[in-house]
Amino acid sequence: MSFFCDRCFLVRQCILAQSLNMKTNPFVKAFVMASFFLLAVYGQLNAQQLNRIEPPFWWAGMKNSSLQLLVYGKDISLTRPSIDYQGVKIKESILVENPNYLFINLEVSPDAKPGVFEIRFTGPKKIFLSYTYELKEREKGSAERKGFNSSDAIYLLMPDRFANGDPSNDQADDMVDKPDRANPNGRHGGDLKGITDHMNYFKSLGVTALWLNPVFEGNVPTPSYHGYSITNFYRIDPRFGSNDDYKNMVDQAHNQGIKVIKDMVFNHFGNGHWWMNDLPMADWVNQWPEYTRSNFRAGTLSDPHAATSDRERMLKGWFDIMMADFNQKNPFVAKYLIQNSIWWVEFAGLDGIRMDTYPYSDKHFMAQWMKCLRNEYPDFSVVGEAWLNTTPQVAYWQESNRNNDGYDSHLNYVFDFPLKYAIGSAFNEGNGWSSGASKLYETISMDFLYTNPDNIVTFADNHDGDRFYSILGKDLRKYKMAMSFLLTTRGAPQIYYGTEILMTGLEHDGHGFIREDFPGGWPNDGVNAFTGMGLSEEQADAQAFTKALLNWRKNSKAIKQGKLKHYIPEEGVYVYFRYLQDEAVMVIINNNEESRTFKTDRFSENLDGYSSGTDIITRTYFDQLRMISVPAMTARVIELKK
């Protein structure tokens, strides 16, 4: 970025005059006084300033040739912008109600070459400001990037709580929230270097994609560690690292064959954002006469009987008192958010986006966003957090769904919250008509409501709820059954950091207790989950079990690509198959306190042609499949052989 102003000449002359002896030279003294007078007058005539332009740069060769620049500075609307660069022209400059903003619509021709050029802002008396803008060259194959899919296993981690690779950035002078590791809601110092330094751990664990909670700047008071109170959409929080550190982290993940999913938020942002003190226009955010919180009833958006007032409060109410609510019906807000997401995909080389609080934003804007994003990246993946309790409510948000109101989200992935709740209760209750193992069956049987049941992210816990091992009453047997199910059913499984070592915590105790530090991520930690030092016998067992299952999954085509067929549970035993034409896996879950031995005749439509198999968990070999025994509270995952 470069700035220039003709008044610099006067400043230089004043400095030169001051360097002379004013007391002995009355002519010099008169010149200095006149110069300062002219400078003051000049400042009044030329009060315009240029503080920032967003996006700060762009790329040549994007499919969408339109680019809108947000320009901010004192009275910048009094200037007229101009560009002299082949292939780039200003279509229009738009003034809004705040004179400190100017929106410039550019047309970037497909023939425009990468390079730099000046955007000149001419003000009164032909005085001008200047910004050096760059069109970067796109990386080869950028538009053809592949997103995550059902063959991936996703690892969710909270950057502040995972590993502190660079203690020197724990505190930033311009950030109001200071480090305090003793505070469950304080900043603990985890950063991007800590994640980058442990790529080998992710690879050895067997996960193939990383989802990081937001790493944008969040300059707000405690708690800021979670990242959802964004105060700069184009800057990585300096306590995590820099923009270049983020890109390097993505590059290092790709070197290990691991994809990266960026957590984004379109519904709200932190009140500490620079524009909150000087909004571009009054309807940039949804405003109320007094603070009004969302009712968090996302179901009202698909409910044909919902009251308009309930829908309005759901959509326009603020998520939290420290999180202002975007108005995506404002076309400038919409354009800003769409371009910001594309900017990060292109800059960092992302493989996917996880969109926070998906239904809380204007749903028609979200559909528009998805179309724009996938216009640039046709094979890109986005998973939306539609936190709803029932399958019909979640299915409403998946693309091409047969919704009665005609709405199409164009969203290709959703989180399976109903299955999450089923997993959390199935292994803790007795087996009945619709309880226990049958709860898993009944939930999966609702897949007819989804456009594509494979385009679902399954999970047992995440950063917003009770830790899974706590849900299971700290029973290792239940953990192994549940993980066997999660990693072999349809969809792309997501594992929350620390679940593999049985970390515990209850949400009602406070979010800090379900987001504790990953042991070994800080110097002098007494337990190190990366090396295994200090783990209990149960923790080491769970970690080894999860690692073995995940790494096997990476090489199983039947699990990653196969169809699913399941059978009604009998006596608490749930059996299902993942299969292709020439490959099949049989999964048996015995959700009973007693062992079960049963004939397999009823599974003949999947077993025909297979004569033997191996339990990949216990390495037990079955030389016949007519009769199978399963120990109490155990799952078998059997690779079938012809």
Secondary structure per residue as TSV (DSSP state, phi and psi in degrees):
chain	resnum	aa	ss	phi	psi
A	1	M	-	360.0	140.2
A	2	S	-	-137.2	143.9
A	3	F	-	-123.8	144.7
A	4	F	-	-146.8	142.2
A	5	C	-	-148.1	138.3
A	6	D	T	-62.5	-23.1
A	7	R	H	-67.3	-11.4
A	8	C	H	-58.4	-29.8
A	9	F	H	-61.4	-45.1
A	10	L	H	-64.2	-40.4
A	11	V	H	-59.8	-46.2
A	12	R	H	-61.8	-41.0
A	13	Q	H	-64.6	-39.0
A	14	C	H	-64.2	-43.5
A	15	I	H	-62.7	-41.5
A	16	L	H	-62.1	-43.9
A	17	A	H	-64.6	-38.8
A	18	Q	H	-64.9	-26.4
A	19	S	T	-72.4	-14.6
A	20	L	S	-88.5	169.8
A	21	N	-	-86.2	99.2
A	22	M	T	-67.6	-29.3
A	23	K	T	-68.7	-32.1
A	24	T	T	-98.8	-2.6
A	25	N	-	-132.4	94.8
A	26	P	H	-63.9	-27.9
A	27	F	H	-67.8	-40.6
A	28	V	H	-64.3	-42.1
A	29	K	H	-60.8	-43.0
A	30	A	H	-63.6	-39.3
A	31	F	H	-64.1	-42.5
A	32	V	H	-62.7	-45.6
A	33	M	H	-62.6	-41.8
A	34	A	H	-65.1	-38.8
A	35	S	H	-65.1	-44.1
A	36	F	H	-66.3	-34.8
A	37	F	H	-62.9	-45.8
A	38	L	H	-64.1	-37.7
A	39	L	H	-64.3	-41.0
A	40	A	H	-63.7	-45.4
A	41	V	H	-62.0	-42.5
A	42	Y	H	-60.6	-39.4
A	43	G	H	-63.4	-35.7
A	44	Q	H	-68.0	-37.2
A	45	L	H	-75.0	-26.9
A	46	N	T	-126.3	66.1
A	47	A	-	-82.6	-3.4
A	48	Q	-	-66.0	143.9
A	49	Q	-	-134.0	157.5
A	50	L	-	-126.2	106.4
A	51	N	-	-95.6	-37.4
A	52	R	E	-164.4	155.9
A	53	I	E	-132.0	132.0
A	54	E	E	-131.2	135.5
A	55	P	S	-63.3	146.8
A	56	P	S	-70.2	-20.9
A	57	F	-	-160.8	171.8
A	58	W	E	-144.6	-168.6
A	59	W	E	-128.3	145.0
A	60	A	T	-78.4	147.9
A	61	G	T	85.9	15.0
A	62	M	-	-73.2	151.2
A	63	K	S	-65.1	-41.0
A	64	N	-	-85.7	117.9
A	65	S	-	-83.7	-6.2
A	66	S	E	-89.7	139.4
A	67	L	E	-141.7	129.2
A	68	Q	E	-110.5	124.4
A	69	L	E	-99.3	130.4
A	70	L	E	-91.9	119.8
A	71	V	E	-113.8	130.0
A	72	Y	E	-128.6	135.1
A	73	G	S	172.8	158.4
A	74	K	T	-58.7	122.2
A	75	D	T	53.1	31.5
A	76	I	G	-64.4	-21.6
A	77	S	G	-69.0	-12.9
A	78	L	G	-81.4	-3.8
A	79	T	S	-99.3	165.0
A	80	R	E	-119.8	118.9
A	81	P	E	-80.8	151.3
A	82	S	E	-147.2	151.1
A	83	I	E	-137.9	136.4
A	84	D	-	-124.6	84.1
A	85	Y	B	-150.0	128.7
A	86	Q	T	-62.5	127.7
A	87	G	T	93.1	-5.3
A	88	V	E	-125.6	125.0
A	89	K	E	-139.4	152.2
A	90	I	E	-85.4	119.2
A	91	K	E	-80.2	-43.3
A	92	E	E	-164.7	151.9
A	93	S	E	-111.4	132.2
A	94	I	E	-117.2	123.4
A	95	L	E	-91.0	139.6
A	96	V	-	-119.4	-176.8
A	97	E	S	-65.9	-25.6
A	98	N	S	-93.8	117.4
A	99	P	T	-67.4	-8.1
A	100	N	T	-86.0	5.1
A	101	Y	E	-125.0	148.0
A	102	L	E	-142.9	131.6
A	103	F	E	-109.3	127.0
A	104	I	E	-116.0	121.7
A	105	N	E	-93.5	118.8
A	106	L	E	-105.2	152.3
A	107	E	E	-113.9	114.7
A	108	V	E	-104.4	105.4
A	109	S	-	-62.2	148.0
A	110	P	T	-58.2	-21.8
A	111	D	T	-88.1	-5.2
A	112	A	-	-62.7	134.9
A	113	K	-	-94.0	151.3
A	114	P	S	-58.9	143.5
A	115	G	E	163.5	-176.8
A	116	V	E	-116.4	151.8
A	117	F	E	-153.2	162.4
A	118	E	E	-95.5	135.0
A	119	I	E	-101.8	112.9
A	120	R	E	-98.7	134.4
A	121	F	E	-115.3	104.1
A	122	T	E	-90.3	126.1
A	123	G	-	-111.7	-162.4
A	124	P	G	-56.8	147.4
A	125	K	G	60.4	24.2
A	126	K	G	64.2	18.2
A	127	I	-	-76.6	141.8
A	128	F	E	-134.7	155.1
A	129	L	E	-110.8	159.5
A	130	S	E	-141.9	144.0
A	131	Y	E	-130.4	127.5
A	132	T	E	-85.8	111.6
A	133	Y	E	-104.5	148.2
A	134	E	E	-124.9	135.4
A	135	L	E	-101.5	111.9
A	136	K	E	-85.0	162.6
A	137	E	-	-86.7	133.4
A	138	R	-	-72.9	145.8
A	139	E	-	-69.2	147.2
A	140	K	T	-59.3	132.0
A	141	G	T	78.2	10.0
A	142	S	G	-57.7	-43.6
A	143	A	G	-71.6	-21.3
A	144	E	G	-97.2	12.6
A	145	R	-	-56.7	146.5
A	146	K	-	-101.6	136.3
A	147	G	-	-86.0	-175.2
A	148	F	-	-74.2	163.2
A	149	N	-	-154.8	-169.5
A	150	S	T	-69.3	-10.0
A	151	S	T	-81.3	-9.8
A	152	D	-	-92.0	153.7
A	153	A	-	-119.5	122.2
A	154	I	E	-99.0	136.2
A	155	Y	E	-111.4	115.8
A	156	L	E	-92.9	127.0
A	157	L	E	-137.4	151.7
A	158	M	-	-99.2	111.3
A	159	P	G	-53.5	-40.9
A	160	D	G	-66.7	-18.4
A	161	R	G	-114.8	8.2
A	162	F	T	-98.5	-56.9
A	163	A	-	-161.4	137.0
A	164	N	-	-98.9	95.0
A	165	G	S	-86.1	-18.2
A	166	D	-	-141.3	88.3
A	167	P	G	-61.0	-19.2
A	168	S	G	-67.6	-19.5
A	169	N	G	-101.9	12.7
A	170	D	S	-60.2	-31.7
A	171	Q	-	-125.5	137.1
A	172	A	-	-122.2	131.9
A	173	D	T	-59.2	-33.2
A	174	D	T	-92.6	8.8
A	175	M	-	-105.1	131.5
A	176	V	S	-77.6	-25.8
A	177	D	S	-91.8	113.3
A	178	K	-	-94.0	157.5
A	179	P	B	-65.3	140.3
A	180	D	-	-158.4	85.8
A	181	R	T	-68.3	-21.2
A	182	A	T	-75.0	-15.2
A	183	N	S	-94.3	120.8
A	184	P	T	-57.3	-26.1
A	185	N	T	-104.1	9.6
A	186	G	S	-90.3	175.7
A	187	R	B	-83.8	132.5
A	188	H	-	-105.9	-12.7
A	189	G	-	105.6	-2.2
A	190	G	-	-60.1	148.5
A	191	D	-	-152.5	-179.1
A	192	L	H	-67.2	-36.0
A	193	K	H	-64.0	-37.8
A	194	G	H	-60.6	-37.8
A	195	I	H	-70.8	-46.0
A	196	T	H	-60.4	-38.1
A	197	D	T	-67.0	-16.5
A	198	H	T	-116.3	28.2
A	199	M	H	-59.8	-33.3
A	200	N	H	-64.3	-31.6
A	201	Y	H	-65.8	-45.6
A	202	F	H	-61.2	-42.2
A	203	K	H	-65.9	-43.8
A	204	S	H	-68.7	-31.2
A	205	L	H	-66.3	-31.9
A	206	G	T	106.0	6.4
A	207	V	-	-80.5	153.8
A	208	T	-	-121.8	2.0
A	209	A	E	-151.0	143.5
A	210	L	E	-112.5	131.7
A	211	W	E	-115.2	115.6
A	212	L	E	-99.0	133.6
A	213	N	-	-58.0	160.2
A	214	P	-	-52.7	141.9
A	215	V	-	-119.7	13.0
A	216	F	E	-64.8	160.3
A	217	E	E	-56.7	134.0
A	218	G	-	-134.5	78.0
A	219	N	-	-88.5	73.3
A	220	V	S	-134.1	161.4
A	221	P	S	-64.8	170.6
A	222	T	S	-53.4	135.9
A	223	P	-	-92.7	131.3
A	224	S	-	-116.6	-9.3
A	225	Y	T	-61.2	-28.4
A	226	H	T	-74.1	-22.0
A	227	G	S	90.1	0.5
A	228	Y	-	-90.4	-1.7
A	229	S	S	-105.3	77.7
A	230	I	-	-76.3	133.4
A	231	T	S	-118.5	-0.1
A	232	N	E	-157.5	114.7
A	233	F	E	-81.3	-3.6
A	234	Y	E	-118.9	15.9
A	235	R	E	-137.2	132.2
A	236	I	E	-73.3	139.9
A	237	D	-	-59.5	127.2
A	238	P	T	-61.4	-18.8
A	239	R	T	-77.2	-13.9
A	240	F	T	-96.2	-26.1
A	241	G	-	139.4	-157.1
A	242	S	-	-111.8	173.4
A	243	N	H	-57.5	-41.6
A	244	D	H	-66.8	-34.2
A	245	D	H	-63.7	-37.8
A	246	Y	H	-65.6	-46.0
A	247	K	H	-62.2	-39.8
A	248	N	H	-63.5	-39.3
A	249	M	H	-60.8	-43.4
A	250	V	H	-62.7	-43.7
A	251	D	H	-60.9	-43.4
A	252	Q	H	-66.2	-36.7
A	253	A	H	-63.0	-45.3
A	254	H	H	-60.9	-35.7
A	255	N	H	-62.4	-25.1
A	256	Q	T	-97.4	7.6
A	257	G	T	75.3	25.0
A	258	I	-	-112.9	132.1
A	259	K	E	-85.7	162.3
A	260	V	E	-128.4	130.1
A	261	I	E	-112.7	124.5
A	262	K	E	-95.1	131.7
A	263	D	E	-82.2	123.3
A	264	M	E	-125.0	158.8
A	265	V	-	-134.9	119.1
A	266	F	S	-106.4	-16.1
A	267	N	S	-76.9	-37.6
A	268	H	E	-149.0	172.6
A	269	F	E	-152.9	168.7
A	270	G	E	-74.3	142.5
A	271	N	T	-63.8	-14.1
A	272	G	T	-82.4	3.3
A	273	H	S	-61.9	143.8
A	274	W	G	-58.4	-29.9
A	275	W	G	-82.1	-7.5
A	276	M	G	-66.8	-23.7
A	277	N	G	-86.2	-5.9
A	278	D	S	-161.2	69.7
A	279	L	-	-61.4	142.6
A	280	P	S	-58.3	-36.9
A	281	M	S	-159.2	157.9
A	282	A	G	-60.8	-35.0
A	283	D	G	-93.7	21.2
A	284	W	G	-62.3	-32.2
A	285	V	B	-124.2	159.5
A	286	N	-	-79.5	118.1
A	287	Q	-	-115.0	147.2
A	288	W	-	-126.9	160.1
A	289	P	S	-58.2	-31.7
A	290	E	S	-145.0	165.1
A	291	Y	-	-54.4	125.3
A	292	T	-	-130.3	120.2
A	293	R	B	-86.8	148.2
A	294	S	-	-60.0	150.6
A	295	N	-	-84.5	-4.6
A	296	F	-	60.7	23.2
A	297	R	-	-99.2	77.4
A	298	A	G	-64.5	-21.7
A	299	G	G	-63.6	-20.6
A	300	T	G	-64.6	-20.0
A	301	L	G	-77.4	-21.4
A	302	S	T	-110.9	-8.5
A	303	D	-	-73.7	115.7
A	304	P	T	-68.9	-13.8
A	305	H	T	-106.8	4.7
A	306	A	-	-66.6	142.9
A	307	A	-	-71.2	140.9
A	308	T	H	-58.2	-38.9
A	309	S	H	-63.2	-36.6
A	310	D	H	-68.4	-41.7
A	311	R	H	-63.8	-42.7
A	312	E	H	-62.0	-42.0
A	313	R	H	-69.3	-36.8
A	314	M	H	-58.5	-47.5
A	315	L	H	-80.6	-39.8
A	316	K	H	-102.7	-13.1
A	317	G	S	-68.4	149.0
A	318	W	B	-76.3	146.0
A	319	F	S	-70.6	-35.6
A	320	D	B	-158.5	159.4
A	321	I	T	-63.0	-22.8
A	322	M	T	-99.2	9.3
A	323	M	E	-128.1	102.6
A	324	A	E	-69.8	149.3
A	325	D	E	-101.3	117.2
A	326	F	B	-62.8	145.3
A	327	N	-	-105.2	94.0
A	328	Q	T	-73.8	-7.2
A	329	K	T	-72.4	-19.9
A	330	N	S	-70.7	119.2
A	331	P	H	-63.2	-26.1
A	332	F	H	-74.2	-38.7
A	333	V	H	-61.9	-46.3
A	334	A	H	-58.1	-47.8
A	335	K	H	-64.0	-40.9
A	336	Y	H	-58.8	-48.1
A	337	L	H	-68.3	-41.9
A	338	I	H	-60.7	-47.9
A	339	Q	H	-66.1	-35.6
A	340	N	H	-62.5	-42.6
A	341	S	H	-66.4	-41.5
A	342	I	H	-65.4	-38.2
A	343	W	H	-57.3	-45.1
A	344	W	H	-71.5	-38.1
A	345	V	H	-59.2	-45.8
A	346	E	H	-73.1	-42.8
A	347	F	H	-65.3	-47.3
A	348	A	H	-95.9	-12.8
A	349	G	T	74.3	42.6
A	350	L	-	-68.2	156.9
A	351	D	S	-108.9	-10.1
A	352	G	E	-175.3	166.5
A	353	I	E	-129.8	136.6
A	354	R	E	-105.5	117.7
A	355	M	E	-97.5	118.8
A	356	D	T	-68.5	150.6
A	357	T	T	39.6	54.0
A	358	Y	G	-55.2	-48.2
A	359	P	G	-73.9	-10.3
A	360	Y	G	-74.4	-21.8
A	361	S	S	-85.3	162.3
A	362	D	-	-57.5	121.2
A	363	K	H	-68.0	-29.1
A	364	H	H	-73.5	-35.0
A	365	F	H	-63.9	-42.8
A	366	M	H	-62.2	-37.4
A	367	A	H	-65.6	-40.2
A	368	Q	H	-63.1	-43.5
A	369	W	H	-57.6	-47.4
A	370	M	H	-60.8	-39.7
A	371	K	H	-65.9	-41.6
A	372	C	H	-66.2	-42.6
A	373	L	H	-64.4	-44.4
A	374	R	H	-82.0	-11.9
A	375	N	H	-67.3	-40.6
A	376	E	H	-76.3	-37.0
A	377	Y	-	-133.4	85.2
A	378	P	T	-58.6	-29.8
A	379	D	T	-103.8	18.5
A	380	F	-	-76.6	155.2
A	381	S	E	-119.8	135.9
A	382	V	E	-131.3	130.7
A	383	V	E	-113.4	128.0
A	384	G	E	-100.3	137.7
A	385	E	-	-83.4	89.8
A	386	A	-	-102.1	86.8
A	387	W	-	-80.3	89.7
A	388	L	-	-133.6	156.5
A	389	N	S	-87.6	-23.2
A	390	T	S	-118.4	154.6
A	391	T	H	-61.0	-44.3
A	392	P	H	-59.0	-38.2
A	393	Q	H	-67.0	-40.1
A	394	V	H	-70.7	-43.1
A	395	A	H	-60.9	-27.9
A	396	Y	T	-53.4	-31.1
A	397	W	T	-92.6	-4.0
A	398	Q	S	-86.8	144.7
A	399	E	T	-55.9	150.0
A	400	S	T	59.8	21.0
A	401	N	-	-71.7	152.6
A	402	R	-	-85.9	65.7
A	403	N	-	-79.5	138.2
A	404	N	T	-63.1	-27.9
A	405	D	T	-87.1	3.1
A	406	G	-	79.8	4.5
A	407	Y	-	-74.2	133.9
A	408	D	-	-125.4	116.4
A	409	S	-	-75.7	-26.5
A	410	H	-	64.0	13.2
A	411	L	-	-85.6	123.2
A	412	N	-	-86.5	-21.1
A	413	Y	E	-131.3	144.5
A	414	V	E	-130.5	158.0
A	415	F	E	-83.5	141.3
A	416	D	-	-92.5	77.1
A	417	F	H	-64.2	-40.3
A	418	P	H	-58.5	-39.8
A	419	L	H	-70.0	-33.9
A	420	K	H	-57.6	-46.2
A	421	Y	H	-67.6	-35.8
A	422	A	H	-65.3	-43.2
A	423	I	H	-62.0	-39.3
A	424	G	H	-67.5	-22.1
A	425	S	H	-109.9	-27.3
A	426	A	H	-58.3	-37.5
A	427	F	T	-90.9	2.5
A	428	N	T	-111.7	0.1
A	429	E	S	-129.5	164.8
A	430	G	-	-67.0	157.9
A	431	N	-	-89.0	116.1
A	432	G	-	-134.3	-163.6
A	433	W	S	-57.4	-39.3
A	434	S	S	-133.8	19.8
A	435	S	S	-123.1	169.3
A	436	G	T	63.4	-133.6
A	437	A	H	-59.6	-31.1
A	438	S	H	-65.4	-25.6
A	439	K	H	-65.3	-36.6
A	440	L	H	-65.4	-46.2
A	441	Y	H	-60.0	-48.2
A	442	E	H	-63.0	-38.8
A	443	T	H	-67.4	-45.3
A	444	I	H	-64.7	-31.9
A	445	S	G	-66.3	-13.1
A	446	M	G	-85.1	6.8
A	447	D	G	-63.6	-15.7
A	448	F	G	-63.0	-16.3
A	449	L	G	-80.8	-19.0
A	450	Y	S	-87.7	142.1
A	451	T	S	-60.8	-43.0
A	452	N	-	-143.2	99.7
A	453	P	T	-63.3	-19.1
A	454	D	T	-75.7	-25.0
A	455	N	S	-88.7	60.1
A	456	I	E	-136.5	138.8
A	457	V	E	-99.4	118.4
A	458	T	E	-97.4	151.5
A	459	F	E	-163.0	160.3
A	460	A	S	-109.1	-25.6
A	461	D	-	-158.6	164.6
A	462	N	-	-152.5	-164.7
A	463	H	T	-75.4	-3.3
A	464	D	T	-110.6	0.8
A	465	G	S	-142.4	-178.4
A	466	D	-	-56.0	141.8
A	467	R	-	-62.6	141.6
A	468	F	H	-63.1	-39.1
A	469	Y	H	-67.0	-30.1
A	470	S	H	-69.8	-40.5
A	471	I	H	-57.8	-38.2
A	472	L	T	-83.7	8.7
A	473	G	T	67.8	25.7
A	474	K	S	56.7	44.3
A	475	D	-	-107.4	111.5
A	476	L	H	-64.2	-32.6
A	477	R	H	-62.8	-44.7
A	478	K	H	-64.6	-38.9
A	479	Y	H	-58.7	-45.7
A	480	K	H	-67.0	-38.2
A	481	M	H	-64.7	-46.1
A	482	A	H	-64.0	-42.7
A	483	M	H	-67.7	-35.4
A	484	S	H	-61.3	-41.6
A	485	F	H	-67.6	-50.2
A	486	L	H	-57.9	-38.5
A	487	L	T	-89.9	2.5
A	488	T	T	-126.3	-11.7
A	489	T	S	-79.2	-179.7
A	490	R	S	-69.0	162.1
A	491	G	S	94.5	179.0
A	492	A	E	-102.9	115.1
A	493	P	E	-75.7	146.1
A	494	Q	E	-120.5	131.2
A	495	I	E	-110.7	132.2
A	496	Y	E	-85.4	134.8
A	497	Y	T	-52.3	136.5
A	498	G	T	88.6	-16.4
A	499	T	G	-60.7	-35.1
A	500	E	G	-67.4	-15.7
A	501	I	G	-116.9	21.7
A	502	L	T	63.4	37.2
A	503	M	-	-63.0	145.3
A	504	T	-	-120.6	167.5
A	505	G	-	158.5	145.6
A	506	L	-	-117.9	133.5
A	507	E	G	-61.5	-35.3
A	508	H	G	-69.8	-13.8
A	509	D	G	-79.4	-12.6
A	510	G	-	123.7	144.1
A	511	H	G	-60.8	-28.6
A	512	G	G	-60.4	-23.8
A	513	F	G	-88.5	-9.2
A	514	I	S	-105.9	6.7
A	515	R	S	-133.3	43.9
A	516	E	-	-74.3	165.0
A	517	D	-	-65.9	139.4
A	518	F	-	-72.1	121.9
A	519	P	T	-63.9	129.7
A	520	G	T	103.4	-6.9
A	521	G	S	-84.0	-8.5
A	522	W	S	-124.5	145.6
A	523	P	T	-57.0	140.9
A	524	N	T	71.7	13.4
A	525	D	-	-60.9	135.9
A	526	G	S	-72.9	-21.8
A	527	V	-	-122.0	138.8
A	528	N	B	-129.9	103.6
A	529	A	T	-72.8	-18.2
A	530	F	T	-71.1	-36.3
A	531	T	T	-103.4	-16.7
A	532	G	T	93.6	-5.9
A	533	M	B	-63.3	124.7
A	534	G	T	83.5	-3.4
A	535	L	-	-67.7	144.1
A	536	S	-	-68.8	167.6
A	537	E	H	-60.3	-40.7
A	538	E	H	-66.6	-42.5
A	539	Q	H	-62.0	-45.3
A	540	A	H	-63.6	-38.2
A	541	D	H	-64.1	-46.6
A	542	A	H	-63.7	-41.1
A	543	Q	H	-64.3	-44.1
A	544	A	H	-65.6	-39.8
A	545	F	H	-62.1	-49.0
A	546	T	H	-64.1	-40.9
A	547	K	H	-61.6	-44.9
A	548	A	H	-63.9	-42.4
A	549	L	H	-68.1	-42.6
A	550	L	H	-65.4	-42.7
A	551	N	H	-70.3	-33.8
A	552	W	H	-65.6	-41.6
A	553	R	H	-58.4	-35.8
A	554	K	H	-58.6	-26.4
A	555	N	T	-109.3	7.0
A	556	S	-	-101.0	106.8
A	557	K	H	-65.3	-35.3
A	558	A	H	-62.0	-38.5
A	559	I	H	-75.8	-43.0
A	560	K	H	-75.4	-32.8
A	561	Q	H	-126.4	-11.5
A	562	G	-	-77.1	164.7
A	563	K	E	-76.4	165.8
A	564	L	E	-118.8	131.5
A	565	K	E	-134.1	128.0
A	566	H	E	-125.4	161.8
A	567	Y	E	-121.1	143.8
A	568	I	E	-54.3	127.5
A	569	P	E	-60.8	140.4
A	570	E	E	-126.5	128.3
A	571	E	T	51.5	40.7
A	572	G	T	77.3	12.4
A	573	V	E	-110.4	121.8
A	574	Y	E	-110.6	124.8
A	575	V	E	-123.3	132.9
A	576	Y	E	-147.5	163.9
A	577	F	E	-127.2	142.6
A	578	R	E	-113.0	127.2
A	579	Y	E	-150.5	148.8
A	580	L	-	-118.2	-174.4
A	581	Q	S	-61.4	-37.6
A	582	D	S	-125.8	20.3
A	583	E	-	-151.3	139.1
A	584	A	E	-151.6	149.9
A	585	V	E	-129.1	132.8
A	586	M	E	-107.0	125.8
A	587	V	E	-114.1	129.9
A	588	I	E	-125.5	125.0
A	589	I	E	-117.6	116.1
A	590	N	E	-101.4	96.7
A	591	N	-	-91.6	51.4
A	592	N	S	-133.6	156.2
A	593	E	S	-82.5	2.8
A	594	E	S	-123.6	152.6
A	595	S	-	-70.2	160.1
A	596	R	E	-134.2	134.8
A	597	T	E	-124.7	130.3
A	598	F	E	-148.9	153.7
A	599	K	E	-76.5	156.0
A	600	T	-	-109.9	15.8
A	601	D	G	-55.1	-40.1
A	602	R	G	-68.9	-9.5
A	603	F	G	-104.5	17.7
A	604	S	H	-59.9	-32.0
A	605	E	H	-64.5	-19.3
A	606	N	H	-105.0	-23.7
A	607	L	H	-90.8	-18.8
A	608	D	T	-55.9	129.3
A	609	G	T	96.1	-12.1
A	610	Y	-	-108.7	136.6
A	611	S	-	-117.2	-16.6
A	612	S	E	-154.4	178.4
A	613	G	E	-173.0	168.2
A	614	T	E	-131.4	128.2
A	615	D	E	-73.7	112.6
A	616	I	T	-72.4	-14.2
A	617	I	T	-83.2	-50.4
A	618	T	T	-98.9	-6.7
A	619	R	-	61.8	25.8
A	620	T	-	-75.9	131.6
A	621	Y	E	-99.7	132.7
A	622	F	E	-109.6	112.1
A	623	D	S	-84.3	-4.5
A	624	Q	-	-150.0	155.0
A	625	L	-	-119.5	13.5
A	626	R	S	-75.4	-29.2
A	627	M	E	-139.3	130.2
A	628	I	E	-131.3	138.7
A	629	S	E	-110.9	140.5
A	630	V	E	-131.7	122.6
A	631	P	-	-61.6	163.2
A	632	A	T	-60.6	142.0
A	633	M	T	48.6	52.6
A	634	T	E	-140.5	151.6
A	635	A	E	-116.1	142.0
A	636	R	E	-114.2	135.3
A	637	V	E	-120.5	104.8
A	638	I	E	-110.0	119.0
A	639	E	E	-78.6	120.7
A	640	L	E	-87.0	145.2
A	641	K	E	-124.9	144.6
A	642	K	-	-86.9	360.0
